Amino acid sequence: MRRPEPTVVYRRPSGANYDPVCSFCGRKKSDGNRRVVAGPAGVFICEECIDLCAEILEEERQGG
């Protein structure tokens, strides 16, 4: 599946004090998240929320 092109280009802040926050659950990377993935327009999702989304999609595919 092809990802849609972002309509807004977002440049992530950088620096030693930068700590991205998941847009879904509100946890910071420093809260123990191994990864926080940046999306367009300043949206972030942590690895835990990605796993939860994958579980939801798998349940829907199986008809649950």
Order of alpha helices (4+ residues) and beta strands (2+ residues): beta-beta-alpha
